[in-house]
Amino acid sequence: MGKLKFDSFYHICSPKIEKIMKKVFAICLLLIMVSCAKEKQGNMIVKGQIKGLKKGTLYLQKMKDTVIVSVDSISLLGKDEFVLSDNIDTPEMYYLTFDENIGKRVMFFGEKGTITVNDDISNFGVHTEIIGSKNQKVYDEYMKVTSKFQYKQLDLFKANIEAQQKNDLKKSDSLRKLSESNLRRRYLYTVNFALANPDAEATAYIALVDLVDANIKLLDTVNNSLTDKVKNSVYGKKLDTFISDIKKSEQK
């Protein structure tokens, strides 16, 4: 009789136990998936929206040695929002491209934390909104002014070519002098900007890009002004190596 009661109880409870076990298994599986997703996610999260990009692959890239490599990607099918990530030690320049098309890309300073990048596919990389990167703010501030020097340099170069084609040597010489003066002003602005922002990794990057042909004394001035944090960054180390190499070559 006792065995009969037990069998009846088992048959009644078995479906309920099975259902509970299935729920427990599903919850455990979900927790494992969430845990794996967190492990995969780096210490830099790049998220945002590319309006109009309904289909395609968006790549997060950076420079490794002398080659641009993809560190993460996401396929967008019917959605224009994205989340990408990477592990980063010190702030670096990153790129967002779609379908690995480097002709159209967004450049931004990556750093630890969450960075929001919003853009439009029709003018990709032209009017990009970048939020959450301190170094990007510094870089944007610099580019607002230095881009004016760059545009003027291009205009002077174009005018000089036209003067040479017309064999107007006097005008060509005058334009050359204006170009040299504009370049000196640009170098001076870059150095002053660097001295005003010694604690930003973007400063070392700016020096490497825009002071590459500058006098070694100007480069030394910038390098010596940088904080230890910046000197130990990716671009801080590259700048120091670049200056050391110049000094070695001048001693030969």
Secondary structure, DSSP 8 states (H G I E B T S, - for coil): -HHHHHHHHHHHHHHHHHHHHHHHHHHHHHHHHHHHHHHHS-SEEEEEEEET--EEEEEEEEEETTEEEEEEEEEEES--EEEEEE--SS-EEEEEEETT-TTSEEEEEE-SEEEEEEEEGGGTTTS-EEES-HHHHHHHHHHHHHHHHHHHHHHHHHHHHHHHHTT-HHHHHHHHHHHHHHHHHHHHHHHHHHHH-TT-HHHHHHHHHHSTTS-HHHHHHHHHHS-HHHHTSHHHHHHHHHHHHHHHHHH-
